[in-house]
Amino acid sequence: MEPTDSLPTQADTVIVGAGIVGCNIAYQLTELGREDVVVVDQGPMPTTGGSSTHAPGIMFQTAEPKVLSQFADYSRRLYSDLEGADGHQAYNETGGIEVARSEERMDFLQRRVEYAKAWGLEDPQLLSPEEVTEHLPLVDADQIKGGYYSPTDGQVSGVVACDALAREAMERGAKFVPHTRTEDVETENGSVQAVITENGSIECNEVVVATNIWARQLGEKLDVHLPVTPVEHQYTMTESLDELADSAVDMNWPIARSISPTTRCSRTTRTSPARKQSGFLSVRTGRFSVTKTTRCTTGTTGIPTVSARTITTPSCPTRRTSVGTTLTASRGRSTSSRTIT
């Protein structure tokens, strides 16, 4: 089934936003037996133009709170079974490696391994510097103490995942309506009556606002204050890297991450029909965030050694934002919750 341009006049549940949160909610509701679900979005589908369209999709599953690791593990298993209409897989299980450059950090990675084992993640390993370079040849073994390797970590394609989740939901009866901007939520005596869009109204029993940074505006209309604000994401484009000039280099390496008390680096690669390989290196200090990016459309690119390249930037005031916010409102009640996307 495909999205429709015909806006229904009535539904049990209306989901505003067709990003990864909205598509997931539609998938989960219809899997539980709900049929009268409508999803609207102001953009096209599945490439709505929101953060799900361009997010790198890095998935590290290990977290100190058990519930976060369980969420990530469930997501990995779900996305591993999904593929887009063009046959591309939603999840690329490259594995993930966190490296340590101090003994203190190695102690922390040892605890990460113990968390992963306790929470049931598959085959977590503590690596020596030499074992790290077996997985990541560009890492200088002399500059690190070792690493933590999680073989089932990987990368999710947001566009493919949204497309697959939406198609599954539509097969179960959900309707997806693109190019439909939501303007208001009609309420009466504290109960939801209808969702007002630029193309008409949908009478409904409940509404889910899954619009990330746009959730605040609709939340205010429901008397729910959501402290969400957009922030700038600074990044720099680099020239091609000599280390990766050979197109025969296999770039399906594990995701690499290096974290210290003041600096955070991460790297991922992804493959698409239009862009064979892209490499991302993020460097985050305590007060500033920069992403170093290398891209090409026909060849292979990647990252420099973890220890060899540094980005220096002026500091700026720290600003906070929510990774994702989902607002659910229904007749007679409204609630808000943080959602990891």
C-alpha positions in Angstrom: 0.0 0.0 0.0 1.0 3.6 -0.6 0.4 7.0 1.2 -2.8 8.7 0.1 -3.7 12.3 -0.7 -7.2 11.8 0.6 -7.7 13.1 4.1 -10.1 11.0 6.2 -12.7 12.9 8.1 -12.7 10.6 11.2 -10.2 8.3 13.0 -9.7 6.8 16.4 -6.1 7.9 16.6 -4.3 10.6 14.7 -0.5 10.7 14.7 1.1 14.0 13.7 4.5 13.4 12.3 5.8 10.6 10.1 9.4 10.5 11.3 10.9 7.5 13.1 8.7 8.1 16.2 5.4 8.5 14.4 6.0 5.6 12.1 7.0 3.4 15.0 3.9 4.3 17.0 1.7 3.5 13.9 3.5 0.2 13.6 3.2 -0.7 17.2 -0.5 0.3 17.5 -1.5 -1.6 14.4 0.5 -4.7 15.6 -1.6 -4.6 18.7 -4.7 -4.7 16.6 -5.6 -1.0 16.2 -6.9 -0.4 12.6 -8.3 3.2 12.7 -5.0 5.0 12.7 -4.1 8.0 10.6 -0.7 9.6 10.2 -0.3 13.1 8.8 2.9 15.0 8.0 3.7 18.3 6.4 6.4 16.8 4.1 6.5 14.0 1.6 6.9 10.4 2.7 9.1 8.7 3.6 11.6 11.5 3.2 9.7 14.0 5.3 12.7 16.4 5.7 12.8 16.1 9.5 15.7 14.7 11.5 14.8 11.1 10.7 15.7 11.8 7.1 19.3 12.9 7.7 20.3 11.5 11.1 23.3 9.2 10.9 21.4 6.5 12.8 24.3 5.3 15.0 23.1 2.6 17.4 25.3 1.8 20.5 23.2 -0.6 22.6 25.1 -0.6 25.9 23.8 1.7 28.6 24.0 1.8 32.4 20.2 1.8 32.8 18.9 -1.7 31.8 15.8 -0.3 30.2 17.8 1.8 27.7 19.8 -1.2 26.6 16.6 -3.2 26.3 15.1 -0.5 24.1 18.1 -0.4 21.9 18.3 -4.2 21.7 14.6 -4.4 20.7 15.1 -1.7 18.1 18.1 -3.6 16.6 16.1 -6.8 16.3 13.1 -5.0 14.8 15.1 -3.0 12.3 17.2 -6.1 11.3 13.9 -7.6 9.9 12.9 -4.5 8.0 13.7 -3.5 4.4 12.6 -0.7 2.2 10.5 -0.9 -0.9 13.8 -1.0 -3.0 15.1 -4.0 -1.0 17.6 -2.1 1.1 18.0 -3.3 4.7 17.1 -0.8 7.4 19.9 -2.0 9.7 23.6 -2.5 9.0 25.2 -4.6 11.7 28.7 -3.3 11.5 29.5 -3.6 15.2 30.7 -0.8 17.4 34.0 0.0 19.2 34.6 2.5 21.9 38.3 3.2 22.4 40.1 4.3 25.6 43.1 6.6 25.8 43.6 6.3 29.6 43.6 3.6 32.2 40.6 5.3 33.9 38.7 5.0 30.6 39.7 1.4 30.3 38.1 0.8 33.7 35.0 2.5 32.5 34.9 0.2 29.4 35.3 -2.8 31.6 32.2 -1.8 33.4 30.5 -1.3 30.0 31.3 -4.9 29.2 29.9 -6.0 32.5 26.7 -4.0 31.9 26.3 -5.6 28.5 26.7 -9.1 29.8 24.3 -8.5 32.6 21.7 -7.0 30.3 22.0 -9.9 27.8 23.7 -8.2 24.9 25.4 -10.5 22.5 29.2 -11.3 23.0 30.6 -8.0 24.4 34.4 -7.9 24.3 37.2 -5.9 25.9 39.9 -5.5 23.2 43.6 -4.8 23.4 45.0 -2.0 21.2 46.2 -4.5 18.6 42.7 -6.1 18.5 41.1 -2.7 18.0 43.3 -2.1 14.9 42.3 -5.4 13.5 38.8 -4.0 13.3 39.8 -0.4 12.6 43.1 -0.3 10.6 43.4 3.5 10.7 43.5 3.7 14.5 47.0 4.1 15.9 47.4 1.3 18.5 50.2 3.3 20.3 47.8 6.1 21.2 45.1 4.0 22.9 44.8 1.6 25.8 42.2 -0.7 24.3 38.5 -0.7 23.4 35.1 -2.2 24.0 33.6 -4.1 21.1 29.9 -4.8 20.7 29.4 -7.0 17.6 25.7 -6.3 17.1 25.9 -2.5 17.3 25.4 -0.8 13.9 23.6 1.9 11.9 20.0 2.4 11.0 18.9 4.1 7.8 16.2 6.4 9.0 14.5 6.7 5.6 14.5 2.9 5.0 13.2 2.2 8.6 10.4 4.8 8.3 9.4 3.5 4.9 9.3 -0.1 6.1 7.5 0.6 9.4 4.9 2.8 7.5 4.3 0.1 4.9 3.8 -2.6 7.6 1.3 -0.3 9.4 -0.6 0.5 6.1 -0.9 -3.3 5.4 -2.7 -3.5 8.8 -5.1 -0.7 8.0 -3.3 2.6 8.9 -3.5 5.5 6.6 -0.6 7.9 5.9 -1.3 11.3 4.4 1.7 13.4 3.3 1.9 17.1 2.4 -0.6 17.9 5.2 0.4 20.4 7.8 -1.3 20.3 11.2 -2.5 23.7 12.3 -4.4 23.1 15.5 -5.9 20.5 17.8 -9.6 21.2 18.7 -10.5 20.5 22.3 -13.7 20.8 24.4 -13.7 20.6 28.2 -10.2 19.3 28.1 -10.9 16.5 25.7 -9.6 16.2 22.1 -12.2 16.6 19.4 -10.4 16.9 16.2 -7.0 17.6 14.5 -7.2 20.7 12.2 -5.0 20.5 9.1 -4.4 22.8 6.1 -6.5 20.3 4.1 -9.4 19.8 6.5 -10.2 18.4 9.9 -10.1 14.9 11.3 -12.4 14.1 14.2 -10.6 11.7 16.5 -10.5 10.3 20.0 -6.8 10.8 20.6 -3.9 12.5 19.0 -0.2 11.8 19.2 2.1 14.7 18.5 5.4 13.2 17.3 6.9 16.2 15.6 10.2 16.7 17.5 11.1 20.4 17.6 7.6 21.3 16.3 5.9 19.6 19.3 6.2 22.7 21.4 3.8 24.7 19.3 1.1 22.0 19.3 1.7 21.3 22.9 0.9 24.8 23.9 -2.5 24.4 22.2 -3.2 21.5 24.5 -1.9 23.5 27.6 1.1 21.2 27.8 4.4 23.0 28.0 7.3 21.2 26.3 10.7 22.8 26.8 12.0 21.9 23.3 14.0 24.3 21.2 16.0 23.8 18.0 19.8 24.3 18.2 22.5 24.7 15.6 24.6 21.8 14.5 28.0 23.0 13.4 30.0 20.9 11.0 32.9 21.2 8.5 33.4 19.7 5.1 36.8 18.3 4.4 38.8 17.4 1.4 39.3 13.7 0.5 41.7 11.8 2.8 44.8 10.3 1.3 44.6 7.3 3.7 41.4 6.2 1.9 42.2 7.1 -1.7 42.2 3.4 -2.7 38.6 2.6 -3.6 39.3 -1.0 -2.8 39.4 -0.2 1.0 36.6 -2.0 2.8 34.6 0.7 4.6 32.2 -1.6 6.3 34.1 -1.2 9.6 32.6 -1.0 13.1 31.3 2.4 14.2 34.2 4.0 16.2 33.7 6.2 19.2 36.3 7.9 21.5 35.1 9.7 24.6 37.0 11.5 27.3 35.8 13.9 30.0 36.3 16.8 27.6 36.1 15.3 24.1 33.8 13.0 22.3 34.5 11.6 18.8 32.4 9.3 16.8 32.4 7.9 13.2 30.1 6.1 11.0 29.9 5.0 7.4 26.8 4.5 5.3 26.0 3.3 1.9 23.3 4.5 -0.4 22.6 4.3 -4.2 23.5 8.0 -4.6 26.4 8.1 -2.2 28.5 5.0 -1.9 30.3 5.9 1.3 30.3 8.8 3.8 32.4 9.2 6.9 31.5 11.3 9.9 33.8 12.3 12.7 32.2 14.3 15.5 34.3 16.1 18.1 32.5 17.5 21.1 34.2 19.5 23.9 32.4 20.5 27.1 31.1 23.7 25.5 31.2 23.3 21.7 30.3 20.6 19.1 31.7 20.2 15.6 31.3 17.4 13.1 34.0 16.7 10.6 32.5 15.1 7.5 34.0 13.6 4.4 31.8 12.6 1.5 32.0 11.4 -2.1 29.5 10.1 -4.6 31.7 7.6 -6.6 34.6 6.6 -4.4 35.4 5.6 -0.9 36.0 8.0 2.1 36.4 7.5 5.8 38.1 8.8 8.9 41.6 9.6 9.9 43.3 7.9 12.8 41.6 8.7 16.1 44.8 10.3 17.5 46.1 12.1 14.5 43.6 14.8 13.6 42.1 17.5 15.9 39.5 20.1 15.3 39.9 23.2 17.5 37.1 25.7 17.8 36.1 28.6 20.0 33.8 27.8 22.8 30.2 28.9 22.9 27.5 28.8 25.6 26.0 25.3 26.2 22.4 24.9 25.0 20.2 21.9 25.7 17.6 20.2 23.6 15.4 17.1 23.8 16.4 14.3 21.5 12.8 13.6 20.8 9.5 14.4 22.4 6.2 12.6 22.0 3.0 14.2 23.2 0.0 12.0 23.6 -3.4 13.5 24.2 -6.8 11.8 24.3 -10.3 12.6 25.4 -10.1 13.8 28.9 -6.3 13.6 29.4 -3.0 14.6 28.1 0.5 13.4 28.9 4.0 14.1 27.7 7.1 11.9 27.7 10.7 11.9 26.5 11.4 9.5 23.6 14.8 8.3 22.4 15.0 8.3 18.6 
